[in-house]
Amino acid sequence: MSQHPPVPLGTFPTPVEPAPRLAAALGLGPDDLWVKRDDLTGLGGGGNKIRKLEWTVGAALAEGADTLVTTGAPQSNHARLTAAAGARLGLDVVLVLRGSPGASRSGNLALNGLFGARLAWAGEVDRAGLDAAAAEVGARLRARGARPALIPFGGSSTPAAQGYVSCGAELREQLPDLRTAVVALGSGGTMAGLVAALGSGSVLGVDVGALPDPAAAVVEFATPLTAERITAEGLRVRRDQVGAGYAALTGPVAEALRLAARTEGLVLDPIYTGRAMAGLRAAVRDGDIRPGERTLFVHTGGLPGLFGHPAAIGFAEEETAAFEG
C-alpha cells in the first residue's frame, strides 16, 4: 500500500443514477439498475484512470519527479489522463505508445497533443517491448537531467487500486443494498480496488482483452488491500466479450452501444464500457444477474476513444436515419 498521500485531481463523489429504461430492456426491474458515473470525474475528459492517477502521481511528486512517463495503446484513456494530470500539475509528460505515427488519429491522441504531452512510438511490440521502450525513454530523460517517474501500464498497481477502494466506500453509502457492481476489466486496478472494498462476490469484471490473464492482475493488486483471501477462482470474471481482440468492435458491443444510447442517452466506448455492457446483458441472460437484485454499472468513461475508433464511428453513422416526413 502506498505510503504517499494522493494528489487531488478529480471531482468526487461521482453520482449514481437510476437507469430504468435500460433495466427494462435488459429484463431487470425498473429499480434494479443504477449507473456509477465515473465518466464524470472531471479532469481531462473524465474516466476511471483519474482515481488511480491521484495515487501514482502523488507518489511521483513525493519522490521529486518532474516528468511522467507511461505506456499504452494509441487511443489509451490512461495515457490521455496522465497527460491531463501533468498539465494541471506543471509536469512534463512523455507517452510511450504502441504502433507508429499516423496509424491512428483523433480521439485521445488529439487530446494528448492539446495537453502538451510528447509521444514516443514503440512500434508493433508486445507488453515487454513496450515496457523496455519506456525504460529507455526514462534513461534518456535522466541523462538530460530530468527526474522521470514511470506510471504503470493502465495506471494499475496496488497503490493505484486504492483509488477504487475509495470508490467502493462511496458506493456503500450511495447503494447500501448493492448486490453486483459490473465493471470493465482491463489492466486490473479498477476491479481490484472494488473487490477490496466490496468483496469478491459483489464485483463482476468483464474482460476487454488487454491482458492474457487479467484475473491474476486483480489478485496481485487487491490482496495487499484487504483481509479477504483473494483467489482467481473466487473472482467473478466474464471472458466472453473479447471477440477478435482488444481493438475489435464486436456485434454484441455494437448492440450494447446502441441500447445504452437509445434507452438512457448514455454514451459508451467500444473497448471498455461497451464490452462491460455487453457482459451485463449476457449475465442477465444466463442468470448470473437476476431481477430483484440491485445492480450497478460502473461507467469508467472513454468517450474520446469512441472518436478514435473507425469501426465504431462507421457503425454510429450507419444508425443515422433520414427524416422522410
N, C-alpha and C positions, 0 to 999 in steps of 0.2 A: 504494500500500500504506500502511496506517495506521502512523503513527509513534508512536501512543499504545498503551500496553500494555492487554491485555484485562483486564476485571474478572471475577474468578471468580464464576460464577453456577450452573454445572451440576456434575453428578457424572460424571466421565469416568475411564477409557474406558467407554463403554457396551458391554454384552455382545453377542456374536454367537452365535446359537443355531441348531442344525440344525432343519430343517422337513421330515422325511422323508415324512410322510403327505400334506402339501400337495404336495411334489415328485411323489409318485406320482400324485396326482390331476391334476397338470398334464402328466404324461407325461415327467417327468425321473427320473433315477436317485435312489436313496434318500440318497445323499451329495452330490447336486448343489446343493441349495438351502439357503441359510442366511439368517437374518434379523438385520440390524443394528438393535438395539433402541434407537433414538434417541427412542422414546416414553418411555424411562426416564431422561431427562436430569435429572430431579429437580424443579426449581423450578416451581411454579405449574401442576402437572399434566403437565409434561414436553413434549417435542417439539423439532423441529429448530431452531426460532427461537432457542433459548437459546444455541446455539453462535454464532450471528450477533450476538445482543444483547451477548454478552461484549465484542465489539469495538466496536460502535456506542455502547453505554452507557459503555464505558471511555473512548472519545474524548470523550463528553459530559462526564463527570466531570473529565477532564483540562482541559477548557476552562471549567470552573466552572459548569456547568449545575445548576440546582436543580429543573427541571421537564422532563419528557419529553413530547413531542408526537409522535403518529404517526397514521397513517391506515389504513383498511381497510374491509372489509365488516362487517355487523353481527356475524357469527359468526367474525371473524378470530382465528385462533390467534396470530398475531403480536401483535395488539392485547392479547389476554389475557396473553401472556407479558411484554409491555412493562409492563403494569400490575403483574404479579408482581415484575418486576425493580425497579420503582420502590418497591414496598412493602418489599422486602428492603433497599434502599439508602437509604430515607428520602427519596425524591424524589417530588414531585408528578407526576401523570400526567394528561394530557388526551388522550382518544382521539377523533379526528375520523372519524366513521363515515358511510358512505353510507346514505341512507334516512331514516326518520323514527321517532320514538319509538312503541313498541307494535307495529311491523310484524314484529318478530322477538323471540322470547322464549327464555329458559332457555339452556342450554349455556354458551358463552363469555361471553355477556352477564351471566349471573348471577355468574360468577367475577369479571368486571370490577368489579362492584359490591362484592363481598367484599374485593377488593384495594384498594378506595378510589379507583379511577380516576373522573374526571369525563368525561362524554360530551358531545360537540358533534355534533349531527346535521346533515349537509350537504345532505340532500335527495337526489333522484334525479339525481345528477351523474355525469359521466364522470371519467376519471382526472385530467384537467386541472382540472376543477371541484373535485375532492377536494383536490388539491394547493393550489389557491387558498384553499379554506376553511381548510386547515391553516396557510397563511401568515398569514391573517387572525387566527387564534387566537394564533399566535406574536406578532403585532404587539400584540394586546390584552394579552397577558401581559407583554410588555416595557414597555408603557405603565404597568402597575401595579407595575413594579419587579422582576418576576421575571426569571430568566435561563433561558429555554427552549432546548432543543435539539431539532431536528426529526430523528426517526428515520425513515429512508426507508420507503416502501411495501413491505410484506412483509419489512421488515428487510434488504432486499437492496441491496448495494453491493459495490465491490471490497474495502474494508476488512472488511465483514461476511463476505464469502466466505472469508476466512482461517480462519474457524471450521470450514469444511468441508475446507479443506486439512489441518487438524489431524485431522479425522475420517478423511480418506484415509490419513494416516500410521498411525492406529490399524488401519485395515483391512489395510494392508501387513503388519503384524505378525500380525494375527489370521487372515487368509486369504491367505498368500503366493501361492497359485495362483489367485487370483480372476481370472475371465475377464470377467464383466459385473456391474456394480452397477446395479440398476434403482431409479429414484427418481422421485417426482412432480416435475413441472416447473411451478412457479407463477410467482413473481416472478424466478426465475433464480439467486439467490445460492447455494442449496444445490448445484445441479448444477454451477455454475461452480467452486466450491471443489473438488468431487470430480474434475472434469475437470482442473483444475490439478494435483491430486495424483496421479491415476491415469492420465491421458491420455484424449484424446477417444474413442478406440475402446473404452475399458473402461467407459463410462457410458452407460446408456440412459435418457433422460428421457422421461417420459410427460406430455404437455401436459394441464393441467387446465382451460385456458380463461381463465386470469387475465389474460393479456396478448395483444394481437393478434400479436406476434412474439416469443415467448419465446426463440427461438434467438439473436436479436440481443442480448438482455439477457445471456445466458450468455457470448457472445463479449466483450461490453463488460466484464463483471466478471472473467472469467478471464484475459484477455490480459495484464494487468499482473502476474499472479501466476506465470507460467510462461514458460520459454523456448520452449515449443512454439508453433507458429503455429496459433492457434485460428481456425477459419472456421465459419460457419453450415453450410456444405456438409459439413464434416468431422465435425459432431456427429451422434450417434445420437439422433434425436428422433421419437417417435410422436405423431401428432396425431389419431389415430382414436378417441380415447376422450372427446372433449369433449361429443359429443352435442348436446343442445339448449342447452347453455351451462353456465357455471361452477357455478351453483346447482342444476342439474337432476340428479336421480337417474336414471341410465340403466339399462337392462336388464343389460348386461354388468357394470356396477358393483355392482348388487344381487346378481348371481350371485357376484361376487368376494367381497363381504362375507360371504355365506353360506358359501362354500367355505373361506375362511380361518378362520372361526369354528368350523366343524364338523370340520375336519381337525386344527387346531393350537390351538384355543381362542384364536386371535389376533383381536383386535377392530380393525377398520379404520374409517375415516371415509368418508362418501360423496363428499367433494370431492377429497381428495388421495390418501391411501393406497389407497382403493377404486379410484380410476382407475389408480393405478400397478399394482395387482394385476391389473386387467383388461388393462392393457397388457402385463404379463408373460405372461398367458395367451395373448394374441394373438401375442406374439413367439415363444412356443413353437410355436404352431400354424403360423405361417408360416416357421419355421426360422431366424429371427434368433437365437434362443437354442436350443441343442441339448443333448440328453442327453450326459452325459460331461464337460460343462463346468461349472466351479464358478461358480455364480450367486448373487448376494446381492440380497435385497430390503431396501431401506432403509426401515424403519418410522419415519416422521417424526412420529408422534403424531397429535393432532387429535381424541382421544376426546370432549372436551366438545362439539365441533361436531356429533357424531352426535346428541346430545341436543337440539340446537337445529335439527334438520332434520326437519320434519314428515313428509316423504315417506319418509325412512329409518326413522323410528320406526314409521310405519304399516306398512312392509314387514316390519320385525322382529316386530311384534306379530302380523301375519298368518302368520308362520312358526311361531308357537306352536301345538303340537299338544296336544290334551287326552288324558289317560290314560283308556283305556277298559277296562282290566283284561284 
